[in-house]
């Protein structure tokens, strides 16, 4: 039983830590997913954005903390019971998703791992079973740290996960799992590999002649004596869906599709704002300076938004913007960058830089005279995924590992120094404490 409890405890802890962390470093993405749930229930307009953002940070922090506390066997009875309640709620939600299918992806692992609703339900049933086993015999969990030092792990974990979310809100997510990450070739991401079939659709036309209405397809479309009434398009097979399948840029002034022009060779600046009416205008001076730099050196600079012309005119009045505005779907823009507004720099259609509006690049007079080829911001950044993982290990994993090592060494030396009767008495007291906990 002790082995079973600890296996279930580790499985549950790892799943909660990973799930909580990938959501914590992308609080806006988690907020968007919460908005999808509320939209499915018809409550999207009834809940304030600040509440959904607070729920995003709170739920991801709770999930991450529960995983760490289970891993270290901290407050074993309380944490194990909270874990059962948490997993029961998540399982009920995913059961609803599986039955009703209001949204296609639950978002339990953020954008890191996409599961179908059926896979998510199966995963949560397994984790709920693990949580029940752990809660049944919580004192069988082996402690990695003494009770006197548990407060350090608790406080450090809470501070770490909250700071991770706040930093991701201020800057951008530390790890970017979306198809528009730095280094992504947008044009290649839109391609369907050779041998793969794309989704297939069938369009049915409803036509009328002499008071008779009939349905036709393209294969048996009749002559011009029939009057068109309506049409509908249905997807008959899923096929291969490329990672980037909804990127299009349409200039608002003349309605021209300039998607290919944006992805052509050379540098292109893209100011991203899903909704200009909600965008922060605190850094518009830096944005205008970057536009002046791009204009002087002949680099295209576009603002991609889904806002209407009224919101665009208001933005122009507030900021003095002179760059072109283009229409792109709001969901696509939210996926591209977690900032409103955010800035992208493309080179030959590849994303080489992404900035939050809080951390836009600064340009002095000397830099204004140099082309992007000679500036650091015109090159691919050096912060690779292994480097970021190393920083994560140094900032969170290593301190907890050293604390655990020091705690165990101290407990071991303390146990060695005791006489035999004292050891027996200490073991008896430990057993007594565990009985009191039950």
Number of C-alpha atoms within 10 A of each C-alpha: 9 13 11 14 22 22 16 20 28 19 17 25 27 16 17 25 22 18 21 26 21 26 28 31 27 28 30 24 23 26 21 19 20 19 19 18 18 16 15 14 10 10 12 16 10 9 11 9 14 10 11 21 18 12 16 23 25 18 16 27 25 18 23 26 25 24 26 20 20 28 21 23 26 25 16 21 18 12 19 26 17 14 26 20 14 16 24 19 14 19 21 14 15 25 19 14 21 19 10 11 16 16 16 12 20 24 22 23 20 25 19 16 11 15 18 16 23 15 13 23 22 15 15 22 19 16 24 23 16 25 27 21 20 30 23 14 18 27 20 19 25 18 15 17 20 16 11 8 13 17 12 11 20 16 11 13 20 16 12 15 23 17 14 20 27 18 16 21 19 14 19 25 25 18 16 19 15 16 18 21 19 20 16 16 20 21 17 14 17 16 14 15 12 6 6 10 13 15 12 12 12 13 13 17 18 17 20 16 12 8 6 8 13 12 14 14 13 10 6 8 13 12 7 8 10 16 14 13 12 11 13 9 10 10 11 10 12 11 12 13 14 15 15 17 14 13 16 16 23 18 18 18 11 8 11 11 15 14 15 12 12 22 18 16 13 13 23 24 20 19 25 30 27 26 19 23 16 12 16 15 16 11 14 17 13 16 22 16 15 19 21 17 20 19 13 12 14 12 17 17 24 20 23 28 26 21 20 13 12 11 16 20 14 13 17 13 10 11 16 13 18 12 16 13 23 25 21 24 17 17 13 19 25 19 17 22 27 25 27 22 27 28 24 20 21 25 21 16 22 25 20 21 19 25 19 22 25 17 15 16 13 12 13 8 7 7 14 18 12 12 15 17 10 10 11 10 15 16 14 15 13 7 9 12 12 9 11 13 13 13 13 13 14 12 12 14 12 14 14 19 13 11 16 19 14 13 16 15 12 13 13 11 10 11 14 11 10 12 10 11 9 12 15 12 12 14 12 12 12 12 12 11 11 13 10 8 13 9
